[in-house]
Amino acid sequence: MKTNRFITLALVAIGGAVACQPKERATPVLEGAPAALEVRAMQVVSVWRAGLDTLAWRVARLDSAARALDTPASITHARVMFAESRRAFKQVEIGLEYYAPSTTRATNGPALPEVEETEGPEVVLAPTGFQVIEELLYDADPCSHKESLGQEIAVLQATVTRARTMMSAQQSTDNRIWDAAKLEVARIVSLGITGFDSPVAGLSLPEADAALDGIARALAPYRTSDRVWTRFDSLLSGASRMLADATDRDRFDYLGFVTRYANPLARTLHEARTALAIDVPVDRRGFAMNAATLFDTNAFDVLAFAPIDVKSEPAARVTLGRQLFHDTRLSGARQIACSSCHIPERAFTDGVAKSKGRTGQPLPRNTPTIINIGLQVGSFSDLRTTYLEDQVTAVVENADEMHAKLSDVATLLRRDAGLTDAFRAAFPDEQSASDSLVTGARIRQALAAYMRSLTRLDSPVDRALRGDTTALDRVERQGLTLFVGKGKCATCHFLPLTNGTLPPIYQKSDVEVLGTPTRPDTVRARIDPDEGRFRITHAAPHRYAFRTPSLRNVALTAPYMHNGAFPTLESVIDFYNRGGGAGIGIALEYQTLPPDRLRLTANEQRALVRFLRALTDTTGTQRR
């Protein structure tokens, strides 16, 4: 059974971009905190070490069960051993994800080949770990995979041994322990209960309960008699009951779980940490260090996605960027501005499948919105640039688009005394002579600052997930349930941002092979010839792979897909409902979208559309 869902692409800029998660290490990260509390941090590490011992024992039992596969009863037993092994993993996920992310990926990463881009296109690593085992064990005839199961479990055992070795030397601090707990709550709501890492067995809800148990175990050494811990226990018990009582993951009340339990739990942890006078690590990452939940109004630090030397972006720089965005002098012929295609009144799209380029011929791809473009790793449909500054250069200097040179544009703009003053205000700490104040680099920086300022996260969906559940009507709420459950949308369009940058660390972006056709045919369709990410990496799994876009304001950005093939949201949902390209006659070796039909009813498809429309927030973006 092939259930490939996505390809994860790590984008690492030269010099670093998004600082934040500790890399795998066995050396301490010791920061100032009360000595007595640091002892508690090491008690937590001891808990994780014991948990890894339990995981190793569970995997050994799984190995024995897999070797004995030959009857229906033995299959049932092996699946029980698998579920117990996964639960043991989820109880230590909090520590492993924080201190050993690459080892954790090998333990529980997607059942997909991984391209080692720095090593060349021929270096494609086979997937390993629980999800590979899951596909084999939950196949219609797992006994036929007995040999493969044995091999995969042996690899898993070696990976767990590596994790145990690493954790045996690991040291930690109080603020790292609490940061890990915060991230684990976010991981549960953004990945865990959406089914992201249990695509076949459907164990995501009981595994979310195990992850919550892992949080409780990690924080046990910090408990006091304060009433905040009574509230913590009550919320944890309520969340556990809700997860246990759910009989159908596809219809799990995601909104109710987040608003009644997950968010209050995260805020209670924030309060408990503050009461203990434990600070936050001095890091910068997309999920802001001081935010309590992924759904807070201040949850995201947009500058964490910017180049590392961008420390702040004053209002004058944003204003300058807005002015440049509408300035035709940025194009070689002085006739095209950024806003010629990214029209503010159309949510910064243009309403056509493909815009006309400089010569009048259609450009290769559809014009995407730039609202919330600052909250992702990588730009363009093929992720060929990392930062918005690089995207500016690529568009301005593209012969088919603006066909200019930034150095020439800067020379031209220097003749405008008013604009020179605007540059001086926008870059107050970089005073220069007038002839060198306006540069290509500063044009890039100003335009990037303006695009990052177009961050809008106050749609009805956002307000509902923050606690105002009346912001969504009954049908929209049903659509959210479908988005997370039966529709499987949230396994690629990660909530709350609904793009493909992987939460909760937000250092990687996904590309997908969907099998997008040239037009919305449903029988004998033809694949769009654009090979996407493959043109950059030349790696086979990336053929026809494209960035997972944000669904924010998607009601305003038709037509859809990289080629504008689908005219309406209804036609897009129909495509997914059929199983993507595989369901309309396009056979691709590396389609990442599950080929199985979703079997959404007409009413369910309408509810999904209603939910997607509720993701609209363009407040204040139409100012020119």
Secondary structure, 3 states (H helix, E strand, C coil): CCCCCCEEEECCCCCCCCCCCCCCCCCCCCCCCCHHHHHHHHHHHHHHHHHHHHHHHHHHHHHHHHHCCCCHHHHHHHHHHHHHHHHHHHHHHHHHHHHCHHHHHHHHCCCCCEECHHHCCCCEECCCCHHHHHHHHCCCCHHHHHHHHHHHHHHHHHHHHHHHHHHHCCCCCHHHHHHHHHHHHHHHHHHHCCCCCCCCCCCHHHHHHHHHHHHHHHHHHHCCCCHHHHHHHHHHHHHHHHHHHCCCHHHCCHHHHHHHHHHHHHHHHHHHHHHCCCCCCCCCCCECCCCCCCCCCCCECHHHHCCCCCCCCCHHHHHHHHHHHCCHHHCCCCCCCHHHCCEHHHCCECCCCCCECCCCCECCCCCCCCCCCCCCCCECCCCCECCHHHHHHHHHCCCCCCCCCHHHHHHHHCCCHHHHHHHHHHCCCCCCCHHHHCCHHHHHHHHHHHHHHCCCCCCHHHHHHCCCHHHCCHHHHHHHHHHHCCCCHHHCCECCCCECECCCCCCEEEEEECCCECCCCCCCCCECCCCECHHHHCCHHHCCEEECCCCCCHHHCCCECCCCCECCHHHHHHHHHCCHHHHHCCCCCCCCCCCCCCCCCHHHHHHHHHHHHCCCCCCCCCCC
